[in-house]
């Protein structure tokens, strides 16, 4: 009887080890500037206002054989917002919008991943911004993977989602017009395998 339990425990251990080995860990390539988080929102419905978050960090797990194990965590320094207009950026950082003095960070933590085949999938998770946490979904595409010239291994993804300013209590979002309610968020991430 003890041998039976011992064998079952060994099988579980080997299964866990093989799963752990199959899941690759990646860190965002921040130093090499191969990671971007950008947004665009309509200005009065007449044109696109575009910008970046210049400071952020994150990591992800990738399991080719079992995509359900894929996960991502990203932290954004909201004060690093840049839209190429100093006065506008100052206003966007104010309490009217992002209120960075009170809420300096935004956080995305994935909760599940749905594989759609051909390097595409849906990444579900919790996004916290301005003291509010909402469930959001990114449409994700794997761009490519392989060895780099420095002896490492890299894997890159892009993704998009749409945020709604009213969900995050952006008090003055109406100043940009009704079309500004929807903000398209885009990321392009190159990760270095650890």
N, C-alpha and C positions, 0 to 999 in steps of 0.2 A: 504494500500500500504506500509506504514511504517512497519507494522507487517511482511509483506512478506520479506522485505529487512533485517529486524532484524533476522528473522528465518534463512535466507540464510547465514547471517554473523555468526550466532551461529553454523550452520552446518560446515562452513569453519573452524571456530575456533576449534571445537571438532575434526575435521579431522586432523588439524595441530597438536593438542595436542597428539592424538593417534599415529600419525606418529613419532613425536618427542620422545614419550615414547618407541616406538618399536625399535628405533635406539639406540643401546648400544654404549657407548664410552669406548675405551680402551687405556691404556698407555703401551708402551713397558716395559717389566720387564728387565731394564738395570742393576739395583743394584743386582739382583739375578743371573745375567749372564745366563738368559734364552732367549737371543736373539743373533743372529749371522748373519753377512753379510760376505760372502766369495766369492772368485773368483778363477777360474782356467783358465790357458792359456797354449797353447802348447809352449814348448821351442825347437825351431829349428825343430819342428815336430817330435821330438824323445821321449819326455816325457812331463809330466804335471808339470807346475809351479803353486803352490797353495798358497793362502794367505787369510788374513782377513783384515777387517777394524775394529779395536778394539774399536773405540769411535764413537757412533752415537746415535740418539734419534728419537723417533717418536710416532705417535698415529694413531688410526684408528677407524672408525665407522662401526658398523655391524648391519644389519637389516635382520633378518632371513626371514621375510615374504615378504620383498621387497628388494631383493639383489641389485637392481639398486641404492639404497641409500648407499651402501658400499663405503668407501673412505679411503685413506691412505696418510699420509705425513711423509717423512723420511728425516732427515738431517744427512749427514755423514761428520766426520772430516777426510779429505783425508790424512792428515799427520799421522794418526794412522795406516796407511797401514803397515802390517807385513807379511813378507814371509819367516821368519826364516833365513835370511841372511842379516847382517847389511849393507854391501857394496851395495848389490843389492837394498835394501830398500832405501838407500840414493840416488841411481841413479833413481829409480822409482819416488821418490819425487821431483827430479830436473826438470828443464825446458824441458828436453828431453821427459819427460812423463807427470806426473800429475801437475808439476809446482805449488806445494803447497804454495810457498811463495806468488804467485800472486792469486791463486785460492784455498783457504784453505778448502772450503766446496763444497760438492755435494748435490744436492737436488732432491728428487722424490716427485711429487705431482700427485696423481691419477686424472684422468678426467672422467673415467667411468668404470663400472664393468659389465661383461657378465657372468651370471650364466650358467654353463654347467651341473648342477645337480650332485648329489652324493658328495657334498662338494668340487666340482671343479669349476674353473672359469678362466676368462681372465681379468686381471687387466691392464687397459690402463692408460697411464699417460705421463707426461713431466719429463724427466730426464736431469738435468743441471750438466755438468761436464766440467771443464777447460774453462769456459766462453761460452760453447755451450749448447743449449737446443735441445733435440731430443725427438720425440715421441717413446716410447717403450711399450712393452706388456710383462707382467709376466704371466706365467701359474701357477695358484695358487691352492693349495690343503689345505683344513682344516684338521688339524691333530686331534683335539679333543677340548672339552670344558667341564667345570664343576667346582665344588667347590674345593677350595684348603684347606690345613690344618689350615690356618690362618684366616678363615672366609671370604675370598674373593672369587671371581669368575674369572676364567681364560679361555682364548680361544687362540688356537695356529694355525698358518698357516706356510706353506713353499711355496716357489716359485722360479722359474728359468726364466732367460731370457738370450739372447745373445747380447752383445754389440760389436760394430765394432770400433777398435781403430782409424781408419782413420776418423770416424765421429767426433771425439773429438780432432783432430789435435795432435795426439801423434807423434811427429816429428821423433822419433827414433824407432818407433815400428818395423821397418824393421830389426833392429838389432837382434830381436828374431826369425826371419824367417817369411816367408809368412803365415805360419800356425797360427802365433800369432795375426793375424788381428781379429780373433773372440775370445772374452772373455766370458766365461760362468759365470754369476753372480747368486749366490744362497743366499736365505735368509731363516732363520727359526726364527719365531717371536712368543713369548708367551706374550700375552697382559693381563693386569689386568683390569677388568671392574671398571670404576670410579663411 
